[in-house]
Amino acid sequence: MLTTAAVLLTAIVFGGMVLYSFGFAAFLFKTLPAEDAGSILRKAFPVFYVWCIAVALIAAVPLWFVDPLSAWLTITVALTTMPLRQLLMPAINSASDNKNRRRFNLLHGLSVLAALAQMAVLGYVLARIAT
């Protein structure tokens, strides 16, 4: 039962991150003018980050009993999401507001790399616990 809960909760975090990053954000930019898509994402990202933190921490509970390393890795995903939300996201928004494309591209690229790393960690956790 704990293994099932651990797999499902971890899969929810992983799937949510993949869907948001590659589905929702891309969909907005394909269907709306860039300014409107950006405005929606500015409102959605803080909520998304809180959701990722919360669900990752919840997933860590059953993971702790199934595979402590996976629990620590999932907690690490939650903890690394906090500075992304509190520091990197406002810096990206500031660069965008100031029309500083170079800084925006650098910071946005960093956020993409961080998200990919987090997804890789969660994928690794899923592979560890699903076997």
N, C-alpha and C positions, 0 to 999 in steps of 0.2 A: 504494500500500500504506500509506504514512504517513497519507494523508488518510482512508482507511478506518479505520485504528486511531484516529486523532484523533476522528473522528465517533463511533465506537462507544464509546470511553472517555468522551467528554464526555456522550454520551447516557445512559450508565450512571450517571454522577454525577447528572445532571439527573433522570432517571427515578427513581433511588433517593430523591432528596430529595422529589420529588412524591409518590411512593408512601408514604414514611414519614410525611410531613406530613399528607397528605389521606386516606390509606388506613389505615395501621397505627394511628396515634394515634386517629383518629376511630372505627375499629373497636373498639379497646379500650374507649373511653368509652361506646360503644353497647351493648357486650355484657357489660361487667363493672361492678360498683359503682365509683363514682368513686375511692374509696380504693385499691382493688385496681389499677385502671387507672393511677392516679398512681404507685403503687409500682413497677409494671412499667416505666413510662416513665422513672422515675428510674434504673433499672438499664440501660435500653436506650439512653437518650440519649448517655451518654458513649461507648459503643461506636459508635453511629451517627455521632457527630461525628468520631471517629478514622477511621472508614471514609470519610467525606466528604473529610477532609483527604488521606488516602492516595491515594484514587482520583483526586481532582482533581490532585494532584501528578504522578501517573503519566500522566494525560491530557495534562498540560502538556508532556511530553517529545515526543511526536509533533507536538503542536500547534506547538511551537517551530520545527519545520522546515516546517510548512504555512503558518502564519500567526502570527508572533511576537506581534502584539497579542492574539490569542485566547489564546495561552499565558500572557501577562501577566495577562489577565483571569481565567483559570482559577486561576493562582497566587494572585491576589487573593482569590478565593473560598476557597481553602484557608487563606490567612493570616487572613482575617476569621472563619473558623470557630474558630480557636484561642481568641480571647477569649470567644467565645460559650460554648465548652465550659468554659474555666477560670474565667471571671468571672461571666458572665450566668447560666449554669445554676445554680451554687451560690447566687447571690443570689435566683433564683426559688424554689429549694428552701427557702431560709431564710425568705423571705416566707410561703411556704405553711406551713412548720412553726410560724411565729409567728402564724399566722391573720391576717396583715396583707393582707387582700383588695385594698385599694387599691394597695399596693406590688406585690403579685403580678400584678394586672391590668396595671399599667403595664409591669413588666418582661417579662411574657409577651407583651404587645402589641409590645414592642420586639423580642423574639425572633422573633415572627411576621413583622414588617416586615423584619428582617434576612434571614430565610429566603426571603421573597418576592423581595427584592432579589437575593439570590444566584441564585435560580432564573431571574430575569429576565436576569441577566448570562450564565448558562449557555445560556439560550434564544437570546440574541443571538449567542453564540459558535457555537452549532449552526447558526443561520441564516447566519452568515458563512462557515463552512467546508463546509456541505452544498451550496452552490451551485456 
